[in-house]
Amino acid sequence: MQAILFYLTAVVAILSAFFVMKCRNPINSALNLVTTFLCLAVFYVMLESPFMAAVQIMVYAGAIMVLIIFVIMLLNLGLTVKTRYTHGLAAGGILSVMVLFVANYFTRAGEATGTGGSVTSELIASYGHTELIGRAMFVDFLLPFEIASILLLVAIVGAVVLSKRKV
Amino acid sequence: MITVNHYMLLSAILFAIGTFGVLTRKNAIVIFMCIEVMLNSVNLTFIALSRHVGNMDGQIFVFFVMTVAAAEAAVGLALMIAFFRNRNSIDVDDFNMLKW
């Protein structure tokens, strides 16, 4: 049952990621990207991480995609003109296939070791995933969390300054 | 039975598709979306390995990747709007002001 769900979602994710790359209209690419994000949220649920799935849908499929679609519509981008570009296409194809082969090689080279950590399925079921995330974030990773808030502040200021016509 | 290797292969495929898009497309916003696909494939690897190892650290990493992606989206799209205002296009072939 889980295998069927995995393969169905994987096929949808790969196809929609392919069409993100393939579609000529940027709006179609954006909608396919939303489908990819939703498929990844399904994978996160299958991996017993429901909080990350919720954050994936709210932040990626919600906030970031709204921003991208807003900019596409603001700039009124139509169909892109197809120019002759075969050598670049071939080089990009070769490089991405090489990336795929290297990743495939290292994945199949052996079993992943280091299993048997403290966070098991029973622990997640008894405490809840959100509580475990919150404990890890606000106890072990408090300093990176504060740095992330400063990063977001800098991003807000940068976006406002960049999109102002005259500073 | 779905093992961690299945997830790693899936995210390798997604990453390769994203790489191909970044290298071959000319529209800056589509390149940006392909970068998001690559970031998401890495997130999938992080969460799959975090569950496999039995540790929460990978999922915190995903949280920070999402933060950086949100900041990148805000600044990158503001840059594209500023560029579009100057050149009336967001084709990456027109991004050549720094070329000598």
Interface residues (C-beta under 8 A of the other chain):
Chain A: Q2 A3 F6 A10 A13 I14 A17 F18 V20 M21 P26 S29 A30 L33 T36 F37 L40 F43 Y44 M46 L47 E48 S49 M52 V55 Q56 V59 Y60 A63 I64 L67 I68 V71 I72 L74 L75 L77 T80 T83 Y85 G88 L89 A91 G92 G93 L95 S96 V97 V99 L100 A103 N104 T107 R108 A112 G114 T115 G116 G117 S118 V119 T120 L132 I133 R135 A136 M137 D140 F141 P144 A148 L151 L152 V154 A155 I156 G158 A159 V160 L162 S163 R165
Chain B: M1 I2 V4 N5 H6 Y7 M8 L9 L10 A12 I13 L14 F15 A16 I17 G18 T19 F20 G21 L23 T24 R25 K26 N27 I29 V30 F32 M33 C34 E36 V37 N40 N43 L44 I47 A48 L49 S50 R51 H52 V53 G54 N55 M56 D57 Q59 I60 V62 F63 F64 M66 T67 V68 A69 A70 A71 E72 A73 A74 V75 L77 A78 L79 M80 I81 A82 F84 R85 I90 D91
